[in-house]
Every structure is written in structure tokens, then in C-alpha cells.
């Protein structure tokens, strides 16, 4: 079971991750085209502090593939202005056990994304998470994020105490869990985190679907990213 010591270590790992040369704060450009990008040429022309990587996604208008590149700057304005991530105090009451119930492999759920102007992208949701929070049972949709369940959720703190668009949470399955089978999961809301779009306007984060909107405040985990000197990621 996680404790306050584990939580402090997690916070340190988060700070190291977001300030890394290709961490959330380093992303300064995302560019999309209809043709593959010559990443090697882009990389060769970039300054020493800059890295370039490739990315793909579905074009919502045509259904075709969009090819993109991401530009990361280890000395970005956001990294230089970063102060801290405001976080609630650790509270063991927000470590909750739920149940993972697998569904058909081809089930998807439409997620709106913050930069898609109301458009939705279908993400594979391998199962439902049934969990009781504050005496009320919820059935949540967490999508597969590279083999880990990622919950995109909202609660009554958003916009007042925490990041306005909602927060993310990795849902932990038991180490001995059998893939594709029902099993217990742990939702440690102390590890709820600000999504990448809270660190750079160049991300296109998914927004919480209706099923993942809690009608209560969840005062656990990260609140907001704090910058020095009035720095604004949307004005950078």
C-alpha cells in the first residue's frame, strides 16, 4: 500500500520527468502535415538544445493519417520559468480499491480532445472500472496507454483548485493479474496528475467523458503548474 514516503518519491520523479529535455515543459512545437516528415533533416538543422521526434494521428476531417513532428527544447521558456507543481497533502483515504471488468477487445469510447474544437477521437477502452467513492458506485472508462490503464477524470475542484480541464491517473492492476481477466485495481488519487497540456499548449489532451466526471471534490494529487514572473504557456 502506498504511503507518504512513496508519495514524496513520486513527486520527485514527476518533477524530474516534466523538466527533462523531452519532458512536458520542453515541448515548444507540434507540426502536422499530410506527408511523412524528414525527421533526420529537421534534427540536423536544430540547435544543440533541441530534439525532434515524429508522431502520427488520424485526420478527423478525412480519416487519413496525419504525420507530425514535435520539437523539444531543453532550455524552453517554460522550463526556465517553472517553479513547482502545487499538490495536496498525502491522504491515505484517497487510495481506493476498485474492480476491473474486461470487455470486448474492439470497444472504443469517443474522447473529446482539448485542441479539436469539439471533435472526438475513439480510444480503445479494454474494460470498465467499478469503484465506490464517497459512498457512491461509479463505472469509469480508462483507456490503454501503452499497456497501462489511464483514467482521464474531472471533479468539482477543476478550475477552482485544480487544472480546469481535468486530471489524469494511472490505474494500477495487481502484479499477478491475468491479462484480459477481471481483477482488483488500485486508484491512488494522491497520484492524480496535471495532464501534459497543463505544461505546454502544444499537446492535444483527451478530456474526461461524462462517465468519468465525479460530482464531488477530489482533494488529492496535483493541483496546478506554477510558473514564475507571470509566465503563460498560451502566450509563449
Buried (B, 14 or more C-beta within 10 A) or exposed (E): EBEEEBBEEBBEEBBEEBBBBBBBBBBBBBBBEEEEBEBEEBBEEBEEEBBBBEEEEEEEEEEEEBBBBBBBBBEBBBBEBBEEBBBBEBBEEBBBEBBBBBEEEEBEBEBBBBEBEEEBBEBEBBBBBBBEBEEEEBEBBBBEBEEEBBBBBBBBBBEEBBBEBBBBBBBBBEEEBEEEEBBEBBBBBBBBBBBBBBBBBBBBBBBBBEBBBBEEBBBBBBBBBEBEEEBEBEEB
